[in-house]
Amino acid sequence: TTITSSAIWTVRSGKFAARKKEVRASTTYYTTFEGEFTSRSRATGSIRQVAYRAGKRCDTYKVPFTAKRG
């Protein structure tokens, strides 16, 4: 699943946190992505996406994740 098609997330001191806005097909998406690298190959954090279309709201709420490279 594509979370956001064109966002760049900045990492500072091993941590990242940002909220991005995108508009696609008459829907406005706000994606919040935050977490930290716990080692050179692993990151943990949470992601949340809220979408608005025609006065309706769809919210994933915070979803925790762990990502591992390799």
DOMARMAR-388534 format. One record per atom (N, C-alpha, C): residue in three letters; chain; atom name; x, y, z. Coordinates in Angstrom, 1 decimal. Layout:
<rs>
<r><r>Ala</r><c>A</c><a>CA</a><c1>X</c1><c2>Y</c2><c3>Z</c3></r>
...
</rs>
This chain:
<rs>
<r><r>Thr</r><c>A</c><a>N</a><c1>0.8</c1><c2>-1.2</c2><c3>0.0</c3></r>
<r><r>Thr</r><c>A</c><a>CA</a><c1>0.0</c1><c2>0.0</c2><c3>0.0</c3></r>
<r><r>Thr</r><c>A</c><a>C</a><c1>0.9</c1><c2>1.2</c2><c3>0.0</c3></r>
<r><r>Thr</r><c>A</c><a>N</a><c1>0.6</c1><c2>2.2</c2><c3>-0.8</c3></r>
<r><r>Thr</r><c>A</c><a>CA</a><c1>1.3</c1><c2>3.5</c2><c3>-0.8</c3></r>
<r><r>Thr</r><c>A</c><a>C</a><c1>0.7</c1><c2>4.3</c2><c3>0.3</c3></r>
<r><r>Ile</r><c>A</c><a>N</a><c1>1.6</c1><c2>4.8</c2><c3>1.2</c3></r>
<r><r>Ile</r><c>A</c><a>CA</a><c1>1.1</c1><c2>5.6</c2><c3>2.3</c3></r>
<r><r>Ile</r><c>A</c><a>C</a><c1>1.0</c1><c2>7.0</c2><c3>1.8</c3></r>
<r><r>Thr</r><c>A</c><a>N</a><c1>2.0</c1><c2>7.5</c2><c3>1.1</c3></r>
<r><r>Thr</r><c>A</c><a>CA</a><c1>2.0</c1><c2>8.8</c2><c3>0.5</c3></r>
<r><r>Thr</r><c>A</c><a>C</a><c1>2.9</c1><c2>8.8</c2><c3>-0.7</c3></r>
<r><r>Ser</r><c>A</c><a>N</a><c1>2.5</c1><c2>9.3</c2><c3>-1.8</c3></r>
<r><r>Ser</r><c>A</c><a>CA</a><c1>3.3</c1><c2>9.1</c2><c3>-3.0</c3></r>
<r><r>Ser</r><c>A</c><a>C</a><c1>4.5</c1><c2>10.0</c2><c3>-3.2</c3></r>
<r><r>Ser</r><c>A</c><a>N</a><c1>4.6</c1><c2>11.2</c2><c3>-2.5</c3></r>
<r><r>Ser</r><c>A</c><a>CA</a><c1>5.7</c1><c2>12.1</c2><c3>-2.8</c3></r>
<r><r>Ser</r><c>A</c><a>C</a><c1>6.3</c1><c2>12.7</c2><c3>-1.5</c3></r>
<r><r>Ala</r><c>A</c><a>N</a><c1>6.1</c1><c2>12.1</c2><c3>-0.4</c3></r>
<r><r>Ala</r><c>A</c><a>CA</a><c1>6.7</c1><c2>12.7</c2><c3>0.8</c3></r>
<r><r>Ala</r><c>A</c><a>C</a><c1>8.1</c1><c2>12.3</c2><c3>1.1</c3></r>
<r><r>Ile</r><c>A</c><a>N</a><c1>8.8</c1><c2>13.2</c2><c3>1.7</c3></r>
<r><r>Ile</r><c>A</c><a>CA</a><c1>10.2</c1><c2>13.0</c2><c3>2.1</c3></r>
<r><r>Ile</r><c>A</c><a>C</a><c1>10.2</c1><c2>13.2</c2><c3>3.6</c3></r>
<r><r>Trp</r><c>A</c><a>N</a><c1>10.8</c1><c2>12.3</c2><c3>4.3</c3></r>
<r><r>Trp</r><c>A</c><a>CA</a><c1>10.8</c1><c2>12.3</c2><c3>5.8</c3></r>
<r><r>Trp</r><c>A</c><a>C</a><c1>12.2</c1><c2>12.6</c2><c3>6.3</c3></r>
<r><r>Thr</r><c>A</c><a>N</a><c1>12.4</c1><c2>13.6</c2><c3>7.1</c3></r>
<r><r>Thr</r><c>A</c><a>CA</a><c1>13.7</c1><c2>14.0</c2><c3>7.6</c3></r>
<r><r>Thr</r><c>A</c><a>C</a><c1>14.0</c1><c2>13.2</c2><c3>8.9</c3></r>
<r><r>Val</r><c>A</c><a>N</a><c1>15.2</c1><c2>12.8</c2><c3>9.0</c3></r>
<r><r>Val</r><c>A</c><a>CA</a><c1>15.7</c1><c2>12.0</c2><c3>10.1</c3></r>
<r><r>Val</r><c>A</c><a>C</a><c1>16.7</c1><c2>12.9</c2><c3>10.8</c3></r>
<r><r>Arg</r><c>A</c><a>N</a><c1>16.5</c1><c2>13.1</c2><c3>12.1</c3></r>
<r><r>Arg</r><c>A</c><a>CA</a><c1>17.5</c1><c2>13.9</c2><c3>12.9</c3></r>
<r><r>Arg</r><c>A</c><a>C</a><c1>17.8</c1><c2>13.1</c2><c3>14.2</c3></r>
<r><r>Ser</r><c>A</c><a>N</a><c1>19.1</c1><c2>12.9</c2><c3>14.4</c3></r>
<r><r>Ser</r><c>A</c><a>CA</a><c1>19.5</c1><c2>12.2</c2><c3>15.6</c3></r>
<r><r>Ser</r><c>A</c><a>C</a><c1>18.8</c1><c2>10.8</c2><c3>15.8</c3></r>
<r><r>Gly</r><c>A</c><a>N</a><c1>18.5</c1><c2>10.2</c2><c3>14.6</c3></r>
<r><r>Gly</r><c>A</c><a>CA</a><c1>17.9</c1><c2>8.9</c2><c3>14.6</c3></r>
<r><r>Gly</r><c>A</c><a>C</a><c1>16.4</c1><c2>8.9</c2><c3>14.8</c3></r>
<r><r>Lys</r><c>A</c><a>N</a><c1>15.8</c1><c2>10.1</c2><c3>14.9</c3></r>
<r><r>Lys</r><c>A</c><a>CA</a><c1>14.4</c1><c2>10.2</c2><c3>15.1</c3></r>
<r><r>Lys</r><c>A</c><a>C</a><c1>13.7</c1><c2>10.9</c2><c3>13.9</c3></r>
<r><r>Phe</r><c>A</c><a>N</a><c1>12.4</c1><c2>10.6</c2><c3>13.7</c3></r>
<r><r>Phe</r><c>A</c><a>CA</a><c1>11.7</c1><c2>11.3</c2><c3>12.6</c3></r>
<r><r>Phe</r><c>A</c><a>C</a><c1>10.3</c1><c2>11.5</c2><c3>13.1</c3></r>
<r><r>Ala</r><c>A</c><a>N</a><c1>9.7</c1><c2>12.6</c2><c3>12.6</c3></r>
<r><r>Ala</r><c>A</c><a>CA</a><c1>8.3</c1><c2>13.0</c2><c3>13.0</c3></r>
<r><r>Ala</r><c>A</c><a>C</a><c1>7.9</c1><c2>14.1</c2><c3>12.0</c3></r>
<r><r>Ala</r><c>A</c><a>N</a><c1>6.8</c1><c2>13.8</c2><c3>11.3</c3></r>
<r><r>Ala</r><c>A</c><a>CA</a><c1>6.3</c1><c2>14.9</c2><c3>10.4</c3></r>
<r><r>Ala</r><c>A</c><a>C</a><c1>4.8</c1><c2>14.6</c2><c3>10.0</c3></r>
<r><r>Arg</r><c>A</c><a>N</a><c1>4.2</c1><c2>15.6</c2><c3>9.6</c3></r>
<r><r>Arg</r><c>A</c><a>CA</a><c1>2.8</c1><c2>15.5</c2><c3>9.1</c3></r>
<r><r>Arg</r><c>A</c><a>C</a><c1>2.8</c1><c2>16.0</c2><c3>7.7</c3></r>
<r><r>Lys</r><c>A</c><a>N</a><c1>2.3</c1><c2>15.2</c2><c3>6.8</c3></r>
<r><r>Lys</r><c>A</c><a>CA</a><c1>2.3</c1><c2>15.7</c2><c3>5.4</c3></r>
<r><r>Lys</r><c>A</c><a>C</a><c1>0.8</c1><c2>15.7</c2><c3>4.9</c3></r>
<r><r>Lys</r><c>A</c><a>N</a><c1>0.6</c1><c2>16.7</c2><c3>4.0</c3></r>
<r><r>Lys</r><c>A</c><a>CA</a><c1>-0.7</c1><c2>16.8</c2><c3>3.3</c3></r>
<r><r>Lys</r><c>A</c><a>C</a><c1>-0.6</c1><c2>16.5</c2><c3>1.9</c3></r>
<r><r>Glu</r><c>A</c><a>N</a><c1>-1.6</c1><c2>15.7</c2><c3>1.3</c3></r>
<r><r>Glu</r><c>A</c><a>CA</a><c1>-1.6</c1><c2>15.4</c2><c3>-0.1</c3></r>
<r><r>Glu</r><c>A</c><a>C</a><c1>-3.1</c1><c2>15.5</c2><c3>-0.5</c3></r>
<r><r>Val</r><c>A</c><a>N</a><c1>-3.3</c1><c2>15.9</c2><c3>-1.8</c3></r>
<r><r>Val</r><c>A</c><a>CA</a><c1>-4.6</c1><c2>15.9</c2><c3>-2.4</c3></r>
<r><r>Val</r><c>A</c><a>C</a><c1>-4.6</c1><c2>15.0</c2><c3>-3.6</c3></r>
<r><r>Arg</r><c>A</c><a>N</a><c1>-5.4</c1><c2>14.0</c2><c3>-3.6</c3></r>
<r><r>Arg</r><c>A</c><a>CA</a><c1>-5.5</c1><c2>13.1</c2><c3>-4.8</c3></r>
<r><r>Arg</r><c>A</c><a>C</a><c1>-6.9</c1><c2>12.7</c2><c3>-5.0</c3></r>
<r><r>Ala</r><c>A</c><a>N</a><c1>-7.4</c1><c2>12.8</c2><c3>-6.2</c3></r>
<r><r>Ala</r><c>A</c><a>CA</a><c1>-8.7</c1><c2>12.4</c2><c3>-6.6</c3></r>
<r><r>Ala</r><c>A</c><a>C</a><c1>-9.8</c1><c2>12.9</c2><c3>-5.7</c3></r>
<r><r>Ser</r><c>A</c><a>N</a><c1>-9.8</c1><c2>14.2</c2><c3>-5.5</c3></r>
<r><r>Ser</r><c>A</c><a>CA</a><c1>-10.7</c1><c2>14.9</c2><c3>-4.6</c3></r>
<r><r>Ser</r><c>A</c><a>C</a><c1>-10.7</c1><c2>14.5</c2><c3>-3.2</c3></r>
<r><r>Thr</r><c>A</c><a>N</a><c1>-9.7</c1><c2>13.8</c2><c3>-2.7</c3></r>
<r><r>Thr</r><c>A</c><a>CA</a><c1>-9.5</c1><c2>13.4</c2><c3>-1.3</c3></r>
<r><r>Thr</r><c>A</c><a>C</a><c1>-8.3</c1><c2>14.1</c2><c3>-0.8</c3></r>
<r><r>Thr</r><c>A</c><a>N</a><c1>-8.4</c1><c2>14.6</c2><c3>0.4</c3></r>
<r><r>Thr</r><c>A</c><a>CA</a><c1>-7.3</c1><c2>15.2</c2><c3>1.1</c3></r>
<r><r>Thr</r><c>A</c><a>C</a><c1>-6.8</c1><c2>14.3</c2><c3>2.2</c3></r>
<r><r>Tyr</r><c>A</c><a>N</a><c1>-5.5</c1><c2>13.9</c2><c3>2.1</c3></r>
<r><r>Tyr</r><c>A</c><a>CA</a><c1>-4.9</c1><c2>13.0</c2><c3>3.1</c3></r>
<r><r>Tyr</r><c>A</c><a>C</a><c1>-3.9</c1><c2>13.7</c2><c3>4.0</c3></r>
<r><r>Tyr</r><c>A</c><a>N</a><c1>-4.0</c1><c2>13.5</c2><c3>5.3</c3></r>
<r><r>Tyr</r><c>A</c><a>CA</a><c1>-3.0</c1><c2>13.9</c2><c3>6.2</c3></r>
<r><r>Tyr</r><c>A</c><a>C</a><c1>-2.3</c1><c2>12.7</c2><c3>6.8</c3></r>
<r><r>Thr</r><c>A</c><a>N</a><c1>-1.0</c1><c2>12.6</c2><c3>6.6</c3></r>
<r><r>Thr</r><c>A</c><a>CA</a><c1>-0.3</c1><c2>11.4</c2><c3>7.1</c3></r>
<r><r>Thr</r><c>A</c><a>C</a><c1>0.7</c1><c2>11.9</c2><c3>8.1</c3></r>
<r><r>Thr</r><c>A</c><a>N</a><c1>0.7</c1><c2>11.2</c2><c3>9.3</c3></r>
<r><r>Thr</r><c>A</c><a>CA</a><c1>1.6</c1><c2>11.5</c2><c3>10.4</c3></r>
<r><r>Thr</r><c>A</c><a>C</a><c1>2.5</c1><c2>10.3</c2><c3>10.6</c3></r>
<r><r>Phe</r><c>A</c><a>N</a><c1>3.8</c1><c2>10.5</c2><c3>10.5</c3></r>
<r><r>Phe</r><c>A</c><a>CA</a><c1>4.7</c1><c2>9.4</c2><c3>10.6</c3></r>
<r><r>Phe</r><c>A</c><a>C</a><c1>5.8</c1><c2>9.8</c2><c3>11.6</c3></r>
<r><r>Glu</r><c>A</c><a>N</a><c1>6.0</c1><c2>9.0</c2><c3>12.6</c3></r>
<r><r>Glu</r><c>A</c><a>CA</a><c1>6.9</c1><c2>9.3</c2><c3>13.7</c3></r>
<r><r>Glu</r><c>A</c><a>C</a><c1>7.6</c1><c2>8.0</c2><c3>14.2</c3></r>
<r><r>Gly</r><c>A</c><a>N</a><c1>8.8</c1><c2>8.2</c2><c3>14.7</c3></r>
<r><r>Gly</r><c>A</c><a>CA</a><c1>9.5</c1><c2>7.0</c2><c3>15.3</c3></r>
<r><r>Gly</r><c>A</c><a>C</a><c1>11.0</c1><c2>7.3</c2><c3>15.4</c3></r>
<r><r>Glu</r><c>A</c><a>N</a><c1>11.7</c1><c2>6.2</c2><c3>15.5</c3></r>
<r><r>Glu</r><c>A</c><a>CA</a><c1>13.1</c1><c2>6.3</c2><c3>15.7</c3></r>
<r><r>Glu</r><c>A</c><a>C</a><c1>13.8</c1><c2>5.0</c2><c3>15.2</c3></r>
<r><r>Phe</r><c>A</c><a>N</a><c1>15.1</c1><c2>5.2</c2><c3>14.8</c3></r>
<r><r>Phe</r><c>A</c><a>CA</a><c1>15.9</c1><c2>4.0</c2><c3>14.5</c3></r>
<r><r>Phe</r><c>A</c><a>C</a><c1>16.4</c1><c2>3.4</c2><c3>15.8</c3></r>
<r><r>Thr</r><c>A</c><a>N</a><c1>16.2</c1><c2>2.2</c2><c3>16.0</c3></r>
<r><r>Thr</r><c>A</c><a>CA</a><c1>16.7</c1><c2>1.5</c2><c3>17.2</c3></r>
<r><r>Thr</r><c>A</c><a>C</a><c1>18.0</c1><c2>0.8</c2><c3>17.0</c3></r>
<r><r>Ser</r><c>A</c><a>N</a><c1>18.4</c1><c2>0.7</c2><c3>15.7</c3></r>
<r><r>Ser</r><c>A</c><a>CA</a><c1>19.7</c1><c2>0.1</c2><c3>15.3</c3></r>
<r><r>Ser</r><c>A</c><a>C</a><c1>19.9</c1><c2>0.6</c2><c3>13.9</c3></r>
<r><r>Arg</r><c>A</c><a>N</a><c1>21.0</c1><c2>0.2</c2><c3>13.3</c3></r>
<r><r>Arg</r><c>A</c><a>CA</a><c1>21.3</c1><c2>0.6</c2><c3>11.9</c3></r>
<r><r>Arg</r><c>A</c><a>C</a><c1>20.3</c1><c2>0.0</c2><c3>10.9</c3></r>
<r><r>Ser</r><c>A</c><a>N</a><c1>19.6</c1><c2>-1.1</c2><c3>11.3</c3></r>
<r><r>Ser</r><c>A</c><a>CA</a><c1>18.7</c1><c2>-1.8</c2><c3>10.4</c3></r>
<r><r>Ser</r><c>A</c><a>C</a><c1>17.3</c1><c2>-1.9</c2><c3>10.9</c3></r>
<r><r>Arg</r><c>A</c><a>N</a><c1>16.9</c1><c2>-1.3</c2><c3>12.0</c3></r>
<r><r>Arg</r><c>A</c><a>CA</a><c1>15.6</c1><c2>-1.4</c2><c3>12.5</c3></r>
<r><r>Arg</r><c>A</c><a>C</a><c1>15.0</c1><c2>-0.1</c2><c3>13.0</c3></r>
<r><r>Ala</r><c>A</c><a>N</a><c1>13.7</c1><c2>0.2</c2><c3>12.7</c3></r>
<r><r>Ala</r><c>A</c><a>CA</a><c1>13.1</c1><c2>1.4</c2><c3>13.1</c3></r>
<r><r>Ala</r><c>A</c><a>C</a><c1>11.7</c1><c2>1.0</c2><c3>13.7</c3></r>
<r><r>Thr</r><c>A</c><a>N</a><c1>11.3</c1><c2>1.8</c2><c3>14.7</c3></r>
<r><r>Thr</r><c>A</c><a>CA</a><c1>10.0</c1><c2>1.5</c2><c3>15.3</c3></r>
<r><r>Thr</r><c>A</c><a>C</a><c1>9.3</c1><c2>2.9</c2><c3>15.4</c3></r>
<r><r>Gly</r><c>A</c><a>N</a><c1>7.9</c1><c2>2.9</c2><c3>15.4</c3></r>
<r><r>Gly</r><c>A</c><a>CA</a><c1>7.2</c1><c2>4.1</c2><c3>15.5</c3></r>
<r><r>Gly</r><c>A</c><a>C</a><c1>5.7</c1><c2>3.9</c2><c3>15.2</c3></r>
<r><r>Ser</r><c>A</c><a>N</a><c1>5.1</c1><c2>4.9</c2><c3>14.7</c3></r>
<r><r>Ser</r><c>A</c><a>CA</a><c1>3.7</c1><c2>4.8</c2><c3>14.4</c3></r>
<r><r>Ser</r><c>A</c><a>C</a><c1>3.4</c1><c2>5.7</c2><c3>13.2</c3></r>
<r><r>Ile</r><c>A</c><a>N</a><c1>2.3</c1><c2>5.3</c2><c3>12.5</c3></r>
<r><r>Ile</r><c>A</c><a>CA</a><c1>1.8</c1><c2>6.0</c2><c3>11.4</c3></r>
<r><r>Ile</r><c>A</c><a>C</a><c1>0.3</c1><c2>6.2</c2><c3>11.6</c3></r>
<r><r>Arg</r><c>A</c><a>N</a><c1>-0.2</c1><c2>7.4</c2><c3>11.1</c3></r>
<r><r>Arg</r><c>A</c><a>CA</a><c1>-1.6</c1><c2>7.6</c2><c3>11.2</c3></r>
<r><r>Arg</r><c>A</c><a>C</a><c1>-2.0</c1><c2>8.4</c2><c3>9.9</c3></r>
<r><r>Gln</r><c>A</c><a>N</a><c1>-3.1</c1><c2>8.0</c2><c3>9.3</c3></r>
<r><r>Gln</r><c>A</c><a>CA</a><c1>-3.6</c1><c2>8.7</c2><c3>8.1</c3></r>
<r><r>Gln</r><c>A</c><a>C</a><c1>-5.1</c1><c2>9.0</c2><c3>8.3</c3></r>
<r><r>Val</r><c>A</c><a>N</a><c1>-5.4</c1><c2>10.3</c2><c3>8.0</c3></r>
<r><r>Val</r><c>A</c><a>CA</a><c1>-6.7</c1><c2>10.8</c2><c3>8.0</c3></r>
<r><r>Val</r><c>A</c><a>C</a><c1>-7.1</c1><c2>11.3</c2><c3>6.6</c3></r>
<r><r>Ala</r><c>A</c><a>N</a><c1>-8.2</c1><c2>10.8</c2><c3>6.1</c3></r>
<r><r>Ala</r><c>A</c><a>CA</a><c1>-8.6</c1><c2>11.3</c2><c3>4.8</c3></r>
<r><r>Ala</r><c>A</c><a>C</a><c1>-9.9</c1><c2>12.0</c2><c3>4.9</c3></r>
<r><r>Tyr</r><c>A</c><a>N</a><c1>-10.1</c1><c2>13.0</c2><c3>4.1</c3></r>
<r><r>Tyr</r><c>A</c><a>CA</a><c1>-11.3</c1><c2>13.8</c2><c3>4.0</c3></r>
<r><r>Tyr</r><c>A</c><a>C</a><c1>-11.8</c1><c2>13.8</c2><c3>2.6</c3></r>
<r><r>Arg</r><c>A</c><a>N</a><c1>-13.1</c1><c2>13.5</c2><c3>2.4</c3></r>
<r><r>Arg</r><c>A</c><a>CA</a><c1>-13.7</c1><c2>13.5</c2><c3>1.1</c3></r>
<r><r>Arg</r><c>A</c><a>C</a><c1>-15.2</c1><c2>13.8</c2><c3>1.2</c3></r>
<r><r>Ala</r><c>A</c><a>N</a><c1>-15.7</c1><c2>14.8</c2><c3>0.5</c3></r>
<r><r>Ala</r><c>A</c><a>CA</a><c1>-17.1</c1><c2>15.1</c2><c3>0.5</c3></r>
<r><r>Ala</r><c>A</c><a>C</a><c1>-17.7</c1><c2>15.2</c2><c3>1.9</c3></r>
<r><r>Gly</r><c>A</c><a>N</a><c1>-16.9</c1><c2>15.9</c2><c3>2.8</c3></r>
<r><r>Gly</r><c>A</c><a>CA</a><c1>-17.4</c1><c2>16.1</c2><c3>4.2</c3></r>
<r><r>Gly</r><c>A</c><a>C</a><c1>-17.3</c1><c2>14.8</c2><c3>5.1</c3></r>
<r><r>Lys</r><c>A</c><a>N</a><c1>-16.8</c1><c2>13.8</c2><c3>4.6</c3></r>
<r><r>Lys</r><c>A</c><a>CA</a><c1>-16.6</c1><c2>12.5</c2><c3>5.4</c3></r>
<r><r>Lys</r><c>A</c><a>C</a><c1>-15.1</c1><c2>12.4</c2><c3>5.8</c3></r>
<r><r>Arg</r><c>A</c><a>N</a><c1>-14.9</c1><c2>11.7</c2><c3>7.0</c3></r>
<r><r>Arg</r><c>A</c><a>CA</a><c1>-13.6</c1><c2>11.6</c2><c3>7.5</c3></r>
<r><r>Arg</r><c>A</c><a>C</a><c1>-13.3</c1><c2>10.1</c2><c3>7.7</c3></r>
<r><r>Cys</r><c>A</c><a>N</a><c1>-12.1</c1><c2>9.6</c2><c3>7.3</c3></r>
<r><r>Cys</r><c>A</c><a>CA</a><c1>-11.7</c1><c2>8.3</c2><c3>7.5</c3></r>
<r><r>Cys</r><c>A</c><a>C</a><c1>-10.4</c1><c2>8.3</c2><c3>8.3</c3></r>
<r><r>Asp</r><c>A</c><a>N</a><c1>-10.3</c1><c2>7.7</c2><c3>9.4</c3></r>
<r><r>Asp</r><c>A</c><a>CA</a><c1>-9.1</c1><c2>7.8</c2><c3>10.3</c3></r>
<r><r>Asp</r><c>A</c><a>C</a><c1>-8.6</c1><c2>6.4</c2><c3>10.7</c3></r>
<r><r>Thr</r><c>A</c><a>N</a><c1>-7.3</c1><c2>6.2</c2><c3>10.4</c3></r>
<r><r>Thr</r><c>A</c><a>CA</a><c1>-6.7</c1><c2>4.9</c2><c3>10.8</c3></r>
<r><r>Thr</r><c>A</c><a>C</a><c1>-6.3</c1><c2>4.9</c2><c3>12.3</c3></r>
<r><r>Tyr</r><c>A</c><a>N</a><c1>-6.3</c1><c2>6.1</c2><c3>12.9</c3></r>
<r><r>Tyr</r><c>A</c><a>CA</a><c1>-5.7</c1><c2>6.2</c2><c3>14.3</c3></r>
<r><r>Tyr</r><c>A</c><a>C</a><c1>-4.3</c1><c2>5.8</c2><c3>14.2</c3></r>
<r><r>Lys</r><c>A</c><a>N</a><c1>-3.6</c1><c2>5.9</c2><c3>15.3</c3></r>
<r><r>Lys</r><c>A</c><a>CA</a><c1>-2.2</c1><c2>5.5</c2><c3>15.4</c3></r>
<r><r>Lys</r><c>A</c><a>C</a><c1>-2.0</c1><c2>4.0</c2><c3>15.2</c3></r>
<r><r>Val</r><c>A</c><a>N</a><c1>-1.2</c1><c2>3.6</c2><c3>14.3</c3></r>
<r><r>Val</r><c>A</c><a>CA</a><c1>-0.9</c1><c2>2.2</c2><c3>14.0</c3></r>
<r><r>Val</r><c>A</c><a>C</a><c1>0.6</c1><c2>2.0</c2><c3>14.3</c3></r>
<r><r>Pro</r><c>A</c><a>N</a><c1>1.0</c1><c2>1.2</c2><c3>15.3</c3></r>
<r><r>Pro</r><c>A</c><a>CA</a><c1>2.4</c1><c2>1.0</c2><c3>15.6</c3></r>
<r><r>Pro</r><c>A</c><a>C</a><c1>3.1</c1><c2>0.2</c2><c3>14.5</c3></r>
<r><r>Phe</r><c>A</c><a>N</a><c1>4.4</c1><c2>0.4</c2><c3>14.3</c3></r>
<r><r>Phe</r><c>A</c><a>CA</a><c1>5.1</c1><c2>-0.5</c2><c3>13.3</c3></r>
<r><r>Phe</r><c>A</c><a>C</a><c1>6.5</c1><c2>-0.7</c2><c3>13.8</c3></r>
<r><r>Thr</r><c>A</c><a>N</a><c1>7.1</c1><c2>-1.8</c2><c3>13.2</c3></r>
<r><r>Thr</r><c>A</c><a>CA</a><c1>8.5</c1><c2>-2.1</c2><c3>13.3</c3></r>
<r><r>Thr</r><c>A</c><a>C</a><c1>9.0</c1><c2>-2.5</c2><c3>11.9</c3></r>
<r><r>Ala</r><c>A</c><a>N</a><c1>10.0</c1><c2>-1.8</c2><c3>11.5</c3></r>
<r><r>Ala</r><c>A</c><a>CA</a><c1>10.5</c1><c2>-2.1</c2><c3>10.1</c3></r>
<r><r>Ala</r><c>A</c><a>C</a><c1>12.0</c1><c2>-2.6</c2><c3>10.3</c3></r>
<r><r>Lys</r><c>A</c><a>N</a><c1>12.3</c1><c2>-3.6</c2><c3>9.5</c3></r>
<r><r>Lys</r><c>A</c><a>CA</a><c1>13.7</c1><c2>-4.1</c2><c3>9.5</c3></r>
<r><r>Lys</r><c>A</c><a>C</a><c1>14.2</c1><c2>-4.2</c2><c3>8.1</c3></r>
<r><r>Arg</r><c>A</c><a>N</a><c1>15.4</c1><c2>-3.8</c2><c3>7.9</c3></r>
<r><r>Arg</r><c>A</c><a>CA</a><c1>16.0</c1><c2>-3.8</c2><c3>6.6</c3></r>
<r><r>Arg</r><c>A</c><a>C</a><c1>16.7</c1><c2>-5.2</c2><c3>6.4</c3></r>
<r><r>Gly</r><c>A</c><a>N</a><c1>16.6</c1><c2>-5.8</c2><c3>5.3</c3></r>
<r><r>Gly</r><c>A</c><a>CA</a><c1>17.3</c1><c2>-7.0</c2><c3>5.0</c3></r>
<r><r>Gly</r><c>A</c><a>C</a><c1>16.6</c1><c2>-8.2</c2><c3>5.2</c3></r>
</rs>
